[in-house]
Amino acid sequence: MSGVLFSGVIASLALVLSLGAASPVSAAGLTPQQESLASDLDGKLISPCCWTQTIAVHDSEAAEQLKAQVRLLVAQGMGEDEVLDTIVAQYGEEILAAPRASGFNLLAYALPTLLIALGVVVIVLLALRWRGDRIEVLPVMVTAGERGASAEPNPLHSRLDEELSRFDS
């Protein structure tokens, strides 16, 4: 019985040691700057198992392996572009969460800006056109006979006529 227990402990210890030695994350010993870079890169790479989420949030063996590969490359002193180039060479451009701003992919960045600018121009032109279609109100001359049925003039009408005559000259 004690032999079985002893061999179980030895097997468990061997498993733990082998996992620790095979793990590039533990072997890498990343500095805080390197870990920050690796975390940023995790958000820029899509998990190759289902191609729906970045490896920063995806929980799968493939995502964990890619995270370990990123940390190993960062631990070797590679910068962001070098790591991305290495991963893209292995998996292709579809591994990137956002396309690179070069070649045909440049449209993904330029087209929305151009469409927004075009929309602003169209709105301004329509606003100017609608502004020009306003109905213009023409002044109407009212004679003394049309003001009312009463025979005596209203003092407010006289005062209004005097003040308006000052603006006419």
C-alpha positions in Angstrom: 0.0 0.0 0.0 2.8 2.4 0.9 4.6 1.5 -2.4 1.5 2.6 -4.4 1.2 5.8 -2.4 4.9 6.5 -2.9 4.7 5.9 -6.6 1.7 8.2 -6.9 3.5 11.0 -5.1 6.5 10.5 -7.4 4.3 10.5 -10.5 2.5 13.7 -9.4 5.9 15.4 -8.6 7.2 14.3 -12.0 4.1 15.7 -13.7 4.4 19.1 -11.9 8.1 19.4 -12.7 7.7 18.5 -16.3 4.8 21.0 -16.8 6.9 23.7 -15.1 9.9 23.0 -17.2 7.9 22.8 -20.4 6.0 26.0 -19.7 7.6 28.9 -21.6 5.8 31.4 -19.4 7.5 30.2 -16.2 10.8 29.7 -18.0 10.6 33.2 -19.6 10.4 35.3 -16.4 9.0 38.3 -18.1 9.6 41.8 -16.8 6.6 44.0 -16.2 7.2 45.9 -19.5 7.4 42.6 -21.4 4.3 41.3 -19.7 2.5 44.5 -20.7 3.6 44.1 -24.3 2.5 40.4 -24.3 -0.9 41.4 -22.9 -1.3 44.0 -25.7 -0.4 41.4 -28.3 -2.9 39.0 -26.8 -5.6 41.6 -27.7 -4.4 41.8 -31.3 -4.4 38.1 -32.1 -7.5 35.9 -32.9 -7.7 32.4 -31.4 -6.9 29.9 -34.2 -9.4 27.3 -33.0 -12.6 29.1 -33.8 -11.5 32.5 -35.2 -14.1 34.5 -33.2 -12.3 36.0 -30.2 -8.9 37.4 -29.3 -6.6 35.1 -27.3 -6.9 37.7 -24.4 -10.5 36.6 -23.8 -10.8 33.2 -25.4 -10.5 30.1 -23.2 -9.2 27.2 -25.2 -6.0 25.2 -25.5 -5.1 26.8 -28.8 -5.4 30.3 -27.3 -3.3 29.3 -24.3 -0.6 27.8 -26.6 -0.6 31.0 -28.7 -0.3 33.1 -25.5 2.7 31.0 -24.4 4.3 31.4 -27.9 3.8 35.2 -27.7 5.4 35.3 -24.2 8.3 33.2 -25.4 8.9 35.5 -28.4 8.7 38.6 -26.2 11.1 37.0 -23.7 13.5 36.4 -26.5 13.6 40.2 -26.9 11.3 40.6 -30.0 9.3 43.8 -30.4 5.6 44.1 -31.2 6.1 44.1 -35.0 8.6 41.2 -34.9 6.2 39.1 -32.8 3.3 39.9 -35.1 5.3 39.1 -38.2 6.4 35.8 -36.8 2.8 34.8 -35.8 1.4 36.0 -39.2 4.1 34.0 -41.0 2.8 30.9 -39.1 -1.0 31.4 -39.3 -1.6 34.0 -42.0 -3.1 37.5 -41.9 -6.4 36.2 -40.6 -4.8 35.7 -37.1 -4.8 39.5 -36.7 -7.8 41.0 -34.9 -7.5 44.2 -37.1 -6.0 44.3 -40.6 -2.7 46.0 -41.1 -3.0 49.5 -42.7 -1.3 48.7 -46.0 -2.4 47.7 -49.5 -6.0 46.8 -49.9 -6.5 46.7 -46.1 -5.9 50.4 -46.1 -9.5 50.8 -47.3 -10.7 49.4 -43.9 -9.3 52.6 -42.4 -9.7 55.2 -45.1 -13.2 54.3 -46.4 -15.1 55.1 -43.2 -13.4 58.5 -43.0 -14.1 59.3 -46.6 -17.8 58.3 -46.2 -18.2 60.5 -43.1 -16.7 63.4 -45.0 -19.0 62.8 -48.0 -22.0 62.7 -45.6 -21.0 66.0 -44.1 -20.7 67.6 -47.5 -24.1 66.2 -48.6 -25.8 67.5 -45.4 -24.3 71.0 -45.8 -25.4 71.1 -49.4 -28.9 70.0 -48.5 -29.1 72.5 -45.7 -28.0 75.3 -48.0 -30.6 74.2 -50.6 -33.4 74.0 -48.0 -32.4 77.4 -46.6 -32.8 78.9 -50.1 -36.3 77.5 -50.5 -37.7 79.5 -47.6 -41.0 81.2 -48.2 -40.4 84.9 -48.2 -42.9 87.0 -46.3 -43.7 90.2 -48.2 -44.8 93.4 -46.3 -48.4 94.3 -46.8 -49.6 97.9 -46.9 -52.6 98.6 -44.8 -54.5 101.8 -45.5 -56.3 103.8 -42.9 -59.7 102.5 -44.2 -58.8 98.9 -43.7 -57.6 99.3 -40.1 -61.0 99.1 -38.5 -64.6 100.1 -38.5 -64.2 102.8 -35.9 -64.2 106.4 -37.0 -61.6 107.7 -34.6 -57.9 106.6 -35.1 -56.3 104.4 -32.6 -53.4 106.2 -30.8 -51.2 103.1 -31.0 -51.5 103.0 -34.8 -50.4 106.6 -35.0 -47.4 106.0 -32.8 -46.5 102.8 -34.8 -46.7 104.7 -38.1 -44.4 107.5 -36.7 -41.8 105.0 -35.4 -41.8 103.0 -38.6 -41.4 106.2 -40.7 -38.2 106.9 -38.8 -36.7 103.6 -40.0 -37.8 104.2 -43.6 -35.6 107.3 -44.0 
